């Protein structure tokens, strides 16, 4: 499912191309901080912790929680 970055919430799982082309990694969202111009997403995954800074209107892939 696609969501805008400003609609992401803690507990979501993001599927992000990471490291190499066509290498998608699932990142579990720990926290989200948003302003009018930027959305900062703190995540954890099997490759480590990452912080992503996105435009609030950026579309991201959110994996269904099972």
C-alpha distances in whole Angstrom, upper triangle without the diagonal:
4,7,10,12,15,12,12,14,16,15,11,11,10,10,13,15,18,22,22,21,18,18,15,15,13,15,15,15,19,19,18,21,21,23,23,23,21,19,20,18,20,18,20,19,22,23,24,23,21,21,19,20,18,18,17,15,13,10,8,6,5,7,7,11,14
4,7,9,12,10,10,13,16,15,12,11,10,10,12,14,17,21,21,20,18,18,15,16,14,15,15,15,19,18,17,19,18,20,20,20,18,16,17,16,18,18,20,19,22,23,23,22,20,19,17,17,15,15,13,11,10,6,6,5,6,9,10,14,17
4,6,8,6,7,10,13,14,11,11,10,11,13,16,18,22,23,22,20,20,17,17,15,15,15,14,17,16,14,16,15,17,17,17,15,13,15,13,16,16,19,19,23,23,23,21,19,18,15,15,12,12,10,9,8,6,6,7,7,10,12,14,18
4,5,5,7,11,14,15,12,13,11,13,14,16,19,22,23,22,21,21,18,18,17,16,16,14,17,15,13,14,12,14,13,13,12,10,13,12,16,16,19,21,24,24,23,21,19,17,14,13,10,9,7,5,5,5,6,9,10,13,15,17,21
4,5,5,9,12,14,11,12,10,12,12,15,17,20,22,21,21,20,17,17,15,14,14,12,14,12,9,10,9,11,12,11,9,7,9,9,12,13,17,18,22,21,21,18,15,13,10,9,7,7,5,6,5,6,6,10,10,14,16,17,21
4,6,8,12,14,12,14,13,16,16,19,20,24,26,25,25,24,21,20,18,16,16,13,15,12,9,9,7,9,9,10,8,6,9,10,13,15,19,21,24,24,23,20,18,15,12,11,9,8,5,7,8,9,10,13,13,16,18,19,22
4,6,10,12,10,13,12,15,16,19,21,25,26,26,25,24,21,20,17,16,15,12,14,12,9,11,10,12,13,14,12,10,12,11,14,15,18,20,24,24,23,21,19,16,14,14,12,12,8,9,10,10,10,12,10,14,15,16,19
4,7,9,7,9,9,12,13,17,18,22,24,24,23,22,18,17,14,12,11,8,11,9,7,10,10,13,14,15,13,9,10,8,11,12,15,16,20,21,20,17,15,14,12,12,11,12,10,11,11,10,9,10,8,11,13,13,17
4,6,6,9,10,14,16,19,20,24,26,26,25,23,20,18,15,12,10,7,8,7,6,9,11,14,16,17,15,11,11,9,10,11,14,16,20,21,19,17,16,14,13,14,14,15,13,15,14,14,12,13,10,12,13,12,16
4,6,9,11,14,16,20,20,23,26,26,25,23,20,17,14,11,8,5,5,5,6,10,12,16,19,19,16,13,12,9,9,9,11,14,17,19,17,14,14,13,14,15,15,17,15,18,17,17,14,15,12,13,13,12,15
4,7,10,13,15,19,20,23,25,26,24,22,18,16,12,10,6,5,6,8,10,14,16,20,22,23,20,16,15,11,11,10,11,12,16,18,16,14,15,15,15,17,18,20,18,20,19,17,15,14,11,11,11,8,11
4,6,10,12,16,17,21,23,23,21,19,16,13,10,8,6,5,8,10,10,14,16,19,21,21,18,15,14,11,11,10,11,12,15,17,16,15,14,14,14,16,16,18,16,17,16,14,11,10,7,7,8,7,11
4,7,10,13,14,18,20,20,18,16,12,10,6,5,4,6,10,12,12,16,18,21,23,22,19,16,15,11,11,9,10,10,13,14,14,13,13,14,13,16,16,18,17,18,16,14,10,8,6,5,7,7,10
4,6,10,11,15,17,17,15,13,10,8,6,5,6,7,11,12,12,16,17,20,21,20,17,14,13,10,11,9,10,10,13,14,14,13,12,12,11,13,13,15,15,15,13,11,7,6,5,6,9,10,13
4,7,9,13,14,13,11,10,6,6,5,6,9,11,14,16,16,19,20,23,24,22,19,17,16,13,14,11,12,10,13,13,14,14,13,14,12,15,14,17,17,17,14,11,8,5,6,6,10,12,14
4,6,10,11,11,10,8,5,5,7,7,11,12,15,16,16,18,19,22,23,21,18,15,15,12,13,11,12,11,13,12,13,13,11,12,10,13,12,15,16,16,12,11,8,7,9,10,14,16,18
4,7,7,7,6,5,4,6,9,10,14,15,19,20,19,21,22,24,25,23,20,18,17,15,16,14,15,13,14,12,14,15,13,14,12,15,14,17,18,18,14,13,10,10,12,13,17,19,21
4,6,7,8,6,6,6,9,10,14,15,18,19,19,21,22,25,26,23,20,18,17,15,15,13,13,11,12,10,12,12,11,12,11,14,15,18,20,20,16,16,13,13,15,15,19,20,22
4,7,9,7,9,9,13,13,17,18,21,22,22,24,25,27,28,26,22,21,19,18,17,15,15,13,13,10,12,14,12,14,14,16,17,20,23,23,19,19,17,17,19,19,23,24,26
4,6,5,8,10,14,16,19,21,24,25,25,27,28,30,30,28,25,23,22,21,21,19,18,16,16,13,16,17,16,18,17,19,19,22,24,24,20,20,18,17,20,20,24,25,27
4,5,8,11,15,17,20,22,25,26,26,28,28,30,30,27,25,24,23,21,22,20,20,18,18,16,19,20,18,19,18,20,19,21,24,23,19,18,16,16,19,19,23,25,27
4,6,10,13,15,19,21,24,26,25,28,28,30,31,28,26,24,23,21,22,20,20,17,17,16,19,20,18,20,18,21,20,22,24,23,19,17,15,14,17,16,20,22,24
4,7,10,13,16,19,22,24,24,26,27,29,30,28,25,23,22,20,20,17,16,14,13,12,15,17,16,18,17,20,19,22,24,23,19,18,15,14,16,15,19,20,22
4,7,10,13,15,19,21,21,23,24,27,28,26,23,21,20,17,17,14,14,11,12,11,14,15,14,16,15,18,17,20,21,21,17,15,12,10,12,12,15,17,18
4,6,10,13,15,18,18,21,23,26,27,26,22,20,18,15,14,11,10,8,8,8,11,12,11,14,13,17,17,20,21,21,18,16,13,11,11,11,14,15,16
4,7,10,13,15,16,19,21,24,26,25,21,18,17,13,13,9,9,6,8,9,11,11,11,13,13,17,17,20,20,20,17,16,12,10,9,8,11,11,13
4,6,9,12,13,16,18,22,24,22,19,16,14,10,9,6,6,5,8,9,9,8,8,10,11,14,15,18,18,19,16,15,12,11,9,9,12,12,14
4,6,9,11,15,17,21,23,23,19,16,14,10,9,5,5,6,10,11,11,9,10,11,12,15,16,19,18,20,18,17,13,12,10,10,11,10,12
4,6,7,11,14,17,20,20,16,12,11,7,6,4,7,9,13,14,12,10,10,10,10,13,14,16,16,18,16,15,12,12,10,11,13,12,15
4,7,10,14,17,20,20,17,13,11,8,5,5,7,10,14,15,12,10,10,10,12,14,15,18,17,20,19,19,16,16,14,15,16,14,17
4,7,10,14,17,17,14,11,8,6,5,7,10,14,17,18,15,12,11,10,11,12,14,16,15,18,17,18,16,17,15,16,18,16,19
4,7,10,13,14,11,7,6,5,6,9,13,16,19,19,17,14,12,10,10,10,11,13,11,14,14,15,14,16,14,17,18,17,21
4,7,11,11,8,6,5,7,9,12,16,19,22,22,20,16,14,11,11,9,10,12,10,14,15,16,16,18,17,20,21,21,24
4,7,8,6,4,6,9,12,15,18,21,25,24,22,19,16,13,12,10,9,9,8,11,13,15,15,18,18,21,22,22,26
4,5,5,6,9,12,15,18,22,25,28,27,25,22,19,15,14,11,11,10,8,12,14,16,17,21,21,24,26,26,30
4,6,8,11,14,18,21,25,27,31,30,28,25,22,18,16,13,11,9,7,10,13,16,18,21,21,25,27,27,31
4,7,10,14,17,20,24,26,29,28,26,23,20,16,14,10,9,6,7,9,11,15,16,20,21,25,27,28,32
4,7,10,13,16,20,22,26,24,23,19,16,13,10,7,6,5,6,9,10,13,14,18,18,22,24,25,29
4,6,10,13,17,19,23,22,20,17,14,10,8,6,5,6,5,9,9,12,12,15,15,19,21,21,25
4,7,10,14,16,20,19,17,13,10,7,6,4,6,9,9,12,12,14,13,16,16,19,21,21,24
4,6,10,13,17,16,14,11,8,6,5,6,8,11,11,14,12,13,12,14,13,15,18,17,21
4,7,11,14,14,11,8,6,5,7,9,11,15,15,17,16,17,14,16,15,16,18,18,21
4,7,11,11,8,6,5,6,8,11,13,17,17,19,17,17,14,14,13,14,16,15,18
4,7,8,6,4,6,9,11,15,17,20,20,22,20,20,16,16,14,14,16,15,17
4,5,5,6,8,11,13,17,18,22,22,24,21,20,16,15,14,13,16,15,16
4,6,8,11,14,16,20,21,25,26,27,24,23,19,18,17,16,18,17,17
4,7,9,13,14,18,20,24,25,26,23,22,19,18,18,17,20,19,21
4,7,10,13,17,19,23,24,26,23,23,19,19,18,18,21,20,21
4,7,10,14,16,20,21,23,21,21,18,18,17,18,20,19,21
4,6,10,13,17,18,20,18,18,15,16,16,17,20,20,22
4,7,10,13,15,17,15,17,14,16,16,18,21,21,23
4,6,10,12,14,12,13,11,14,14,17,20,20,23
4,7,9,12,10,13,12,15,16,19,22,23,26
4,6,8,7,9,10,13,15,18,21,22,25
4,5,5,9,11,14,16,20,22,24,27
4,6,8,10,14,15,19,21,22,26
4,6,9,13,14,18,20,22,26
4,6,10,12,16,19,21,24
4,7,9,13,16,18,22
4,6,10,13,15,18
4,6,10,12,15
4,6,9,12
4,6,9
4,6
4
